[in-house]
């Protein structure tokens, strides 16, 4: 079993499905995991994006033919738009570092004010 689903598997249609069948399968599946019906659910959002990418690929006759011949499509929109786990982890680390720096700076300022008040 493949870890990566084909666009056909994602939409649950056969390789010779018509445009109407693809569109119907997409509409039926979208109701289950649309982000508006599942706010804050990252899994539903990811599934929705995968289904949208599959529909976009299979709805374009040229891209579908290329995929059917080679088994490879250009990078899906969701992979381009979604930050990778590494990028998200680095962003969290930068925010923590910025917060730590701000707290150290605030402590230094408060300490300086205390010294200033004692001196004068």
C-alpha positions as CSV (number, residue, x, y, z in Angstrom):
1,X,0.0,0.0,0.0
2,X,1.3,3.4,-1.0
3,X,1.7,6.1,1.7
4,X,0.8,8.8,-0.9
5,X,-2.6,8.5,-2.4
6,X,-3.2,9.1,-6.1
7,X,-5.7,11.8,-7.0
8,X,-8.1,9.0,-8.0
9,X,-7.8,7.4,-4.6
10,X,-8.2,10.7,-2.9
11,X,-11.5,11.3,-4.6
12,X,-12.5,7.6,-4.6
13,X,-13.0,7.4,-8.4
14,X,-11.6,5.0,-11.0
15,X,-9.0,6.0,-13.5
16,X,-11.5,6.2,-16.3
17,X,-14.0,8.4,-14.4
18,X,-15.8,11.1,-16.3
19,X,-15.5,14.8,-15.4
20,X,-19.0,14.6,-14.0
21,X,-18.1,11.6,-11.8
22,X,-15.0,13.4,-10.5
23,X,-17.0,16.6,-9.8
24,X,-19.7,14.6,-8.0
25,X,-17.3,12.7,-5.9
26,X,-15.5,15.9,-5.0
27,X,-18.7,17.6,-3.9
28,X,-19.8,14.6,-1.9
29,X,-16.5,14.4,0.0
30,X,-16.1,18.1,0.5
31,X,-19.2,18.2,2.7
32,X,-17.5,15.8,5.1
33,X,-14.4,17.9,5.8
34,X,-14.9,21.5,4.6
35,X,-12.9,23.8,6.9
36,X,-16.1,25.9,7.5
37,X,-17.9,22.9,9.0
38,X,-14.8,21.9,11.1
39,X,-13.1,25.1,12.2
40,X,-9.7,24.5,13.8
41,X,-9.5,20.9,12.7
42,X,-6.1,20.7,10.9
43,X,-6.8,17.1,9.7
44,X,-10.0,18.1,8.0
45,X,-8.3,21.1,6.4
46,X,-5.5,19.0,5.1
47,X,-7.9,16.4,3.7
48,X,-9.9,19.3,2.1
49,X,-6.8,20.7,0.4
50,X,-5.8,17.2,-0.8
51,X,-9.2,16.7,-2.4
52,X,-9.1,20.2,-3.9
53,X,-5.7,19.5,-5.4
54,X,-6.9,16.1,-6.8
55,X,-9.9,17.7,-8.3
56,X,-7.8,20.5,-9.8
57,X,-5.5,18.0,-11.4
58,X,-8.1,15.7,-12.7
59,X,-10.4,18.5,-14.0
60,X,-7.7,19.8,-16.3
61,X,-7.5,17.5,-19.3
62,X,-3.8,18.3,-20.1
63,X,-2.6,17.8,-16.5
64,X,-4.7,14.7,-16.1
65,X,-3.2,13.2,-19.3
66,X,0.3,14.0,-18.1
67,X,-0.4,12.4,-14.7
68,X,-1.9,9.3,-16.4
69,X,1.1,8.9,-18.6
70,X,3.9,9.6,-16.1
71,X,2.3,9.1,-12.7
72,X,3.7,12.4,-11.6
73,X,2.1,15.8,-11.4
74,X,3.5,19.2,-10.6
75,X,3.7,20.1,-6.9
76,X,0.2,20.5,-5.5
77,X,-1.0,23.8,-4.2
78,X,-1.3,22.6,-0.7
79,X,2.4,21.6,-0.6
80,X,3.4,25.1,-1.8
81,X,1.1,27.0,0.6
82,X,1.4,24.9,3.8
83,X,4.5,25.5,5.9
84,X,6.5,22.4,6.6
85,X,6.9,21.0,10.0
86,X,10.5,22.3,10.1
87,X,9.4,25.8,9.2
88,X,6.7,25.8,11.9
89,X,9.2,24.5,14.5
90,X,11.7,27.2,13.6
91,X,9.0,29.9,13.8
92,X,8.1,28.7,17.3
93,X,11.7,28.7,18.3
94,X,12.1,32.3,17.0
95,X,9.0,33.5,18.9
96,X,10.3,31.9,22.1
97,X,13.8,33.5,21.6
98,X,12.1,36.9,21.0
99,X,10.0,36.5,24.1
100,X,13.0,35.4,26.2
101,X,15.0,38.5,24.9
102,X,12.1,40.8,25.7
103,X,11.9,39.4,29.3
104,X,15.6,39.8,29.8
105,X,15.5,43.3,28.5
106,X,12.5,44.2,30.7
107,X,14.4,42.7,33.7
108,X,17.5,44.8,33.0
109,X,15.4,48.0,32.6
110,X,13.6,47.3,35.9
111,X,16.9,46.6,37.6
112,X,18.4,49.8,36.2
113,X,15.4,51.8,37.5
114,X,15.9,50.2,40.9
115,X,19.6,51.1,41.0
116,X,18.8,54.6,39.7
117,X,16.3,55.2,42.5
118,X,18.7,54.0,45.1
119,X,21.5,56.3,43.9
120,X,19.4,59.4,43.7
